């Protein structure tokens, strides 16, 4: 049996005796103190096992590329240029390493497309990338 079970048994028995003692403070107070001490040791044991504070502040995980892509889609027109660059980068890393950089006029033209037209452009680019990979 581990120390935890002994401490839990001691705390439980002490609580039982304190309740049984009722108004007899000469018995109830010392036994209640033993129960509190045993419960405190249980807490210390759990804290030591976890290796630190129980309510330690945890930082959120760093954003993944997928999270960045989702954010880009949510930004509307502002994220379009980033999406175009992302697809160009995918193409350069895959089927077309010699893909030239886009001219700024071409990027501005893509940014002026309606949302429906831009989604069509993205779908076509993805289809092309998939077909060539």
C-alpha positions in Angstrom: 0.0 0.0 0.0 1.2 3.5 -0.8 1.6 6.4 1.5 -1.5 8.0 -0.1 -3.8 5.2 1.1 -2.4 5.4 4.6 -2.9 9.2 4.7 -6.4 8.9 3.3 -7.2 6.2 5.9 -5.9 8.4 8.7 -7.8 11.4 7.5 -11.0 9.4 7.1 -10.7 7.8 10.5 -9.8 11.1 12.1 -12.9 12.8 10.6 -15.0 9.9 11.7 -13.7 10.2 15.3 -14.2 14.0 15.3 -17.8 13.6 14.1 -18.4 10.9 16.7 -16.9 13.1 19.5 -19.5 15.8 18.7 -19.4 18.4 21.4 -16.5 16.9 23.3 -13.9 19.4 22.1 -11.1 17.8 24.1 -11.3 14.9 21.6 -12.8 16.5 18.5 -10.3 19.4 18.1 -7.0 17.3 18.2 -8.5 14.6 16.0 -9.8 17.2 13.5 -6.3 18.7 13.4 -4.9 15.2 12.6 -7.5 15.0 9.7 -6.4 18.4 8.4 -2.7 17.5 8.6 -3.3 14.2 6.8 -5.2 15.9 4.1 -2.5 18.6 3.8 0.1 15.8 3.4 -2.0 14.3 0.6 -2.0 17.6 -1.1 1.8 18.0 -0.8 2.2 14.4 -2.1 0.0 15.2 -5.2 1.9 18.5 -5.7 5.3 16.7 -5.6 4.1 14.1 -8.1 2.9 16.7 -10.6 6.3 18.4 -10.3 5.1 21.9 -9.4 2.1 24.1 -8.8 -1.3 22.5 -9.4 -2.7 25.5 -11.1 0.3 26.4 -13.2 -0.4 28.8 -16.1 0.1 27.0 -19.4 0.9 28.9 -22.5 -1.1 28.0 -25.6 0.6 25.9 -28.2 2.2 27.8 -31.0 0.0 28.3 -34.0 0.3 25.6 -36.7 0.5 26.3 -40.4 -3.1 25.1 -40.6 -4.1 27.8 -38.0 -2.3 30.4 -40.0 -4.1 29.3 -43.2 -7.5 29.4 -41.4 -6.8 32.9 -40.1 -5.8 34.0 -43.7 -9.1 32.8 -45.1 -11.0 34.6 -42.3 -9.3 38.0 -43.1 -11.2 38.3 -46.4 -9.5 40.5 -49.0 -6.6 41.2 -46.7 -5.6 37.6 -46.7 -5.8 37.1 -50.5 -2.3 38.1 -51.2 -1.0 35.7 -48.5 -3.1 32.9 -50.0 -1.7 33.5 -53.4 1.8 33.5 -52.0 1.1 30.3 -50.1 -0.1 28.5 -53.3 2.9 29.9 -55.2 5.2 28.5 -52.5 3.5 25.1 -52.6 4.0 25.1 -56.4 7.7 26.0 -56.1 8.3 23.3 -53.5 6.5 20.8 -55.6 5.8 20.5 -59.3 7.2 23.8 -60.5 10.4 24.9 -58.7 11.1 27.5 -61.4 7.8 29.4 -61.0 8.7 33.1 -61.2 7.6 35.7 -58.7 4.3 37.3 -59.5 4.3 40.8 -60.8 2.6 43.4 -58.6 0.0 44.1 -61.3 -1.0 40.5 -61.4 -1.4 40.4 -57.6 -3.5 43.6 -57.7 -5.7 42.0 -60.3 -6.3 38.9 -58.1 -7.1 41.1 -55.2 -9.8 42.9 -57.2 -11.7 39.7 -58.0 -15.1 39.2 -56.4 -15.2 36.7 -53.5 -16.8 34.1 -55.8 -14.2 34.6 -58.6 -11.4 34.4 -56.1 -12.7 31.2 -54.7 -12.9 29.8 -58.2 -9.2 30.9 -58.8 -8.2 29.1 -55.6 -10.1 26.0 -56.5 -8.4 26.0 -60.0 -5.0 26.5 -58.5 -5.5 23.7 -56.0 -6.8 21.4 -58.8 -3.8 22.2 -60.9 -1.4 21.6 -58.0 -3.0 18.3 -57.2 -3.0 17.1 -60.8 0.8 17.9 -61.1 1.9 16.4 -57.8 
